[in-house]
Structure formats: C-alpha cells, structure tokens
Amino acid sequence: MFPTVLVVEDDETLRSLTADAISLLDLNVIDCASADDALPKLEGSSSIALVMTDICMPGSMDGLQLAQVIWLRWPLLPIILTSGNRSLPDGLLPSHCFFLRKPWSLNALHQAVRSCLPE
C-alpha cells in the first residue's frame, strides 16, 4: 500500500498537475479545492501521510489556517505549504513543515515530498 498525499489547491489546473507530479513518485493522491473540503478527507482517512496545501484559497479558512488545525489535531502529520505571493520563513514553521515557493519545479516538488515522507 502506497502512502497517500492530500493536495489542497483551488486552481483546478495546478491541482491536477500537482497530483499527477506526485503520483510519479508511486504515491496515492487525494485532491480537493479548498481547506473546507480537506478537513472531512483528513477525518475520514488514516492513510494520509502528507498534506500539500496552497496558502491563499477561498473558503472559511485558507491553507495556513488548515495547517494550524492539522498541527493541533494531527501534530505528526507533515505539511508542505506553497504560495506564489506569500513567503514564510523556515524558522516559524514546525520541523515537519516545509514551505515551497511557487512556481516550483518538478524536481523541487519531488525533493520536498521525499523529505517529508519516511523511507
């Protein structure tokens, strides 16, 4: 059974490309368009090993707020935060959280995913 990555991205094209790119690493991918949609998926699946979320998204919470909920409820679950118009200094993030600036390359994405998942 391959680990599952939850991709949370409101841009449909980028969400699809990200899911395809992550699946190249022999990982299962669940994707959703908002943080509001992501919470029920997290609550309903114990197989999610990593969450990758855009920071700026519509809905009742953005990706950073989603990350804060995850840190409280699933404190060991690694998170990749990504944004093209926000930046987060590494020192402010928990050790199992990674910031990936958009636009990212396929290699940078794969390195981030690999660094967040146990071998």
C-alpha positions as a Markdown table, in Angstrom:
| # | Residue | x | y | z |
|---|---|---|---|---|
| 1 | Met | 0.0 | 0.0 | 0.0 |
| 2 | Phe | 1.5 | 3.3 | -1.1 |
| 3 | Pro | 1.3 | 6.4 | 1.2 |
| 4 | Thr | -1.4 | 9.0 | 0.4 |
| 5 | Val | -0.8 | 12.7 | -0.2 |
| 6 | Leu | -3.7 | 15.1 | 0.2 |
| 7 | Val | -3.3 | 18.0 | -2.3 |
| 8 | Val | -5.3 | 21.1 | -1.4 |
| 9 | Glu | -5.3 | 23.7 | -4.3 |
| 10 | Asp | -8.1 | 25.9 | -5.5 |
| 11 | Asp | -6.6 | 26.3 | -9.1 |
| 12 | Glu | -8.0 | 23.3 | -10.9 |
| 13 | Thr | -5.2 | 23.1 | -13.5 |
| 14 | Leu | -2.4 | 23.4 | -10.9 |
| 15 | Arg | -4.2 | 20.9 | -8.6 |
| 16 | Ser | -4.3 | 18.4 | -11.4 |
| 17 | Leu | -0.7 | 18.9 | -12.4 |
| 18 | Thr | 0.4 | 18.7 | -8.8 |
| 19 | Ala | -1.5 | 15.4 | -8.3 |
| 20 | Asp | 0.0 | 14.0 | -11.5 |
| 21 | Ala | 3.5 | 15.0 | -10.5 |
| 22 | Ile | 3.2 | 13.5 | -7.0 |
| 23 | Ser | 1.8 | 10.3 | -8.4 |
| 24 | Leu | 5.0 | 9.8 | -10.4 |
| 25 | Leu | 6.6 | 9.0 | -7.0 |
| 26 | Asp | 4.4 | 5.9 | -6.6 |
| 27 | Leu | 2.2 | 7.7 | -4.1 |
| 28 | Asn | -1.6 | 7.8 | -3.9 |
| 29 | Val | -3.1 | 11.3 | -4.2 |
| 30 | Ile | -6.4 | 12.7 | -3.0 |
| 31 | Asp | -7.1 | 16.2 | -4.1 |
| 32 | Cys | -9.6 | 18.9 | -3.1 |
| 33 | Ala | -10.2 | 22.5 | -4.0 |
| 34 | Ser | -10.4 | 24.1 | -0.5 |
| 35 | Ala | -9.4 | 23.7 | 3.1 |
| 36 | Asp | -13.1 | 23.3 | 3.9 |
| 37 | Asp | -13.1 | 20.2 | 1.6 |
| 38 | Ala | -9.8 | 18.9 | 3.1 |
| 39 | Leu | -10.9 | 18.5 | 6.7 |
| 40 | Pro | -13.5 | 15.8 | 6.1 |
| 41 | Lys | -11.0 | 13.9 | 4.0 |
| 42 | Leu | -8.4 | 14.1 | 6.8 |
| 43 | Glu | -11.1 | 13.0 | 9.4 |
| 44 | Gly | -12.2 | 10.1 | 7.2 |
| 45 | Ser | -8.8 | 8.6 | 6.2 |
| 46 | Ser | -6.0 | 7.2 | 8.3 |
| 47 | Ser | -3.8 | 6.6 | 5.2 |
| 48 | Ile | -2.9 | 10.3 | 4.6 |
| 49 | Ala | 0.8 | 10.6 | 5.2 |
| 50 | Leu | 1.4 | 14.2 | 3.9 |
| 51 | Val | -0.7 | 17.3 | 3.2 |
| 52 | Met | 0.4 | 19.8 | 0.5 |
| 53 | Thr | -1.7 | 23.0 | 0.6 |
| 54 | Asp | -1.7 | 26.3 | -1.1 |
| 55 | Ile | -1.8 | 29.1 | 1.4 |
| 56 | Cys | -4.1 | 31.6 | -0.4 |
| 57 | Met | -7.5 | 29.9 | -1.0 |
| 58 | Pro | -11.2 | 30.9 | -0.8 |
| 59 | Gly | -13.5 | 29.5 | 1.8 |
| 60 | Ser | -13.9 | 29.8 | 5.6 |
| 61 | Met | -10.1 | 29.1 | 6.1 |
| 62 | Asp | -7.0 | 29.4 | 4.0 |
| 63 | Gly | -4.1 | 26.9 | 3.8 |
| 64 | Leu | -2.2 | 28.4 | 6.7 |
| 65 | Gln | -5.3 | 28.1 | 8.9 |
| 66 | Leu | -5.7 | 24.5 | 7.7 |
| 67 | Ala | -2.1 | 23.8 | 8.7 |
| 68 | Gln | -2.8 | 25.2 | 12.1 |
| 69 | Val | -5.8 | 22.8 | 12.5 |
| 70 | Ile | -3.6 | 19.9 | 11.4 |
| 71 | Trp | -0.9 | 20.9 | 13.9 |
| 72 | Leu | -3.4 | 20.7 | 16.7 |
| 73 | Arg | -5.3 | 17.6 | 15.6 |
| 74 | Trp | -2.6 | 15.6 | 13.8 |
| 75 | Pro | 0.6 | 17.0 | 15.2 |
| 76 | Leu | 2.9 | 14.5 | 13.5 |
| 77 | Leu | 1.4 | 14.8 | 10.0 |
| 78 | Pro | 3.9 | 16.6 | 7.7 |
| 79 | Ile | 2.7 | 19.6 | 5.6 |
| 80 | Ile | 4.1 | 21.3 | 2.5 |
| 81 | Leu | 2.8 | 24.9 | 2.4 |
| 82 | Thr | 3.0 | 26.5 | -1.0 |
| 83 | Ser | 2.3 | 30.0 | -2.4 |
| 84 | Gly | 3.3 | 32.3 | -5.2 |
| 85 | Asn | 2.5 | 35.5 | -3.4 |
| 86 | Arg | 3.3 | 34.8 | 0.3 |
| 87 | Ser | 6.5 | 33.7 | 1.9 |
| 88 | Leu | 7.1 | 32.0 | 5.2 |
| 89 | Pro | 10.5 | 31.9 | 7.0 |
| 90 | Asp | 11.6 | 28.4 | 7.8 |
| 91 | Gly | 12.2 | 29.3 | 11.5 |
| 92 | Leu | 8.5 | 30.0 | 12.0 |
| 93 | Leu | 7.3 | 26.5 | 10.9 |
| 94 | Pro | 7.3 | 23.3 | 12.8 |
| 95 | Ser | 10.2 | 20.9 | 11.9 |
| 96 | His | 7.8 | 18.7 | 9.9 |
| 97 | Cys | 6.5 | 21.6 | 7.8 |
| 98 | Phe | 8.1 | 22.8 | 4.6 |
| 99 | Phe | 7.5 | 25.9 | 2.5 |
| 100 | Leu | 7.7 | 25.5 | -1.3 |
| 101 | Arg | 7.6 | 28.8 | -3.3 |
| 102 | Lys | 5.6 | 28.8 | -6.5 |
| 103 | Pro | 6.4 | 28.4 | -9.3 |
| 104 | Trp | 8.2 | 25.2 | -8.2 |
| 105 | Ser | 10.0 | 22.8 | -10.5 |
| 106 | Leu | 9.1 | 19.1 | -10.7 |
| 107 | Asn | 12.5 | 18.4 | -9.1 |
| 108 | Ala | 11.8 | 20.8 | -6.2 |
| 109 | Leu | 8.4 | 19.3 | -5.6 |
| 110 | His | 9.7 | 15.8 | -5.6 |
| 111 | Gln | 12.5 | 16.7 | -3.2 |
| 112 | Ala | 10.0 | 18.4 | -0.8 |
| 113 | Val | 7.7 | 15.4 | -0.9 |
| 114 | Arg | 10.5 | 12.9 | -0.4 |
| 115 | Ser | 11.9 | 14.9 | 2.5 |
| 116 | Cys | 8.5 | 14.9 | 4.3 |
| 117 | Leu | 7.8 | 11.1 | 4.0 |
| 118 | Pro | 9.7 | 8.4 | 5.8 |
| 119 | Glu | 11.6 | 6.0 | 3.5 |
